Structure formats: C-alpha cells, structure tokens
Amino acid sequence: MMVENEAEKVKPYSNDGSKKAQVAEMFDNISGRYDFLNHLLSLNIDKLWRKKAVRLLKPYQPKVLLDVATGTGDFAIELMHLNPKEIRGIDISAGMLEVGKVKMRKRKIDNVIKLELG
C-alpha cells in the first residue's frame, strides 16, 4: 500500500501539475506585488529578521553565500552588509527572480548577487 504525502495533497491551484509547479506559478502571479504584500502582511517583521540574520552571520565573515528561496532577493541585498565576494540566490519562481534582477541592476550590485532558477 502506497502512503500519500499529506503535504503534496495541498495545492494552491487545481489538481493539474505538480505541487512545485503550482507553487512556482502562484509566486510568478504575485511577483510584481510580492515585496509590498510581504512588508504589509508581516508588519515589516520580515525586515527585522533579515537584519538579525545578518547580525548572527557577521562573526563568521562569510565571503560566499547561498540564499535559497531568494524570491525577489531582499535577503541577498541585506547580506551585502557582510561585504561578501559572491551571493548566489536561487528560487523556483522565474517571475520573482526577474523582479529581483531589476532590483540588483538598479542598486548596481548585480556583479555580486547572481539570481538563478533552481
């Protein structure tokens, strides 16, 4: 008897496609509004946890960092306070990454922060 994963049953859309594909589609659909919604719905607590994470990493002086589920890259941007040589951000949403790439170019930090689909 095969046991179905309970987490796989919950999908953002209909039963079409894998959960991963549906989650990626969901974030693609909100990518242009994500930063605003994230700050609003978290009452800006998202900004505080990013700053705290950077404070916790500072003693280690990391030079190469990986930001998994980077979204639009806000954490990667905050990580710049550590003066790294390279930050790699990966995410499953191409839409979120495109928003992030624009942010990196505008801040002229796209030479340090590289965002990739993954």
ChimeraX attribute file (.defattr): number of C-alpha atoms within 10 A of each C-alpha:
attribute: neighborCount
match mode: 1-to-1
recipient: residues
	/A:1	3
	/A:2	4
	/A:3	5
	/A:4	8
	/A:5	8
	/A:6	7
	/A:7	8
	/A:8	10
	/A:9	11
	/A:10	11
	/A:11	16
	/A:12	14
	/A:13	12
	/A:14	9
	/A:15	11
	/A:16	9
	/A:17	10
	/A:18	12
	/A:19	18
	/A:20	14
	/A:21	14
	/A:22	17
	/A:23	16
	/A:24	18
	/A:25	18
	/A:26	15
	/A:27	18
	/A:28	20
	/A:29	14
	/A:30	13
	/A:31	22
	/A:32	16
	/A:33	12
	/A:34	17
	/A:35	16
	/A:36	11
	/A:37	14
	/A:38	14
	/A:39	13
	/A:40	12
	/A:41	10
	/A:42	10
	/A:43	10
	/A:44	13
	/A:45	13
	/A:46	15
	/A:47	15
	/A:48	9
	/A:49	12
	/A:50	17
	/A:51	16
	/A:52	11
	/A:53	13
	/A:54	16
	/A:55	14
	/A:56	10
	/A:57	13
	/A:58	14
	/A:59	9
	/A:60	9
	/A:61	10
	/A:62	15
	/A:63	11
	/A:64	12
	/A:65	17
	/A:66	16
	/A:67	18
	/A:68	15
	/A:69	17
	/A:70	22
	/A:71	27
	/A:72	28
	/A:73	28
	/A:74	17
	/A:75	21
	/A:76	26
	/A:77	18
	/A:78	14
	/A:79	24
	/A:80	17
	/A:81	12
	/A:82	17
	/A:83	14
	/A:84	15
	/A:85	13
	/A:86	18
	/A:87	23
	/A:88	17
	/A:89	24
	/A:90	21
	/A:91	20
	/A:92	21
	/A:93	25
	/A:94	21
	/A:95	22
	/A:96	27
	/A:97	25
	/A:98	20
	/A:99	19
	/A:100	26
	/A:101	20
	/A:102	13
	/A:103	17
	/A:104	22
	/A:105	12
	/A:106	10
	/A:107	10
	/A:108	11
	/A:109	14
	/A:110	17
	/A:111	11
	/A:112	18
	/A:113	26
	/A:114	19
	/A:115	26
	/A:116	16
	/A:117	15
	/A:118	11
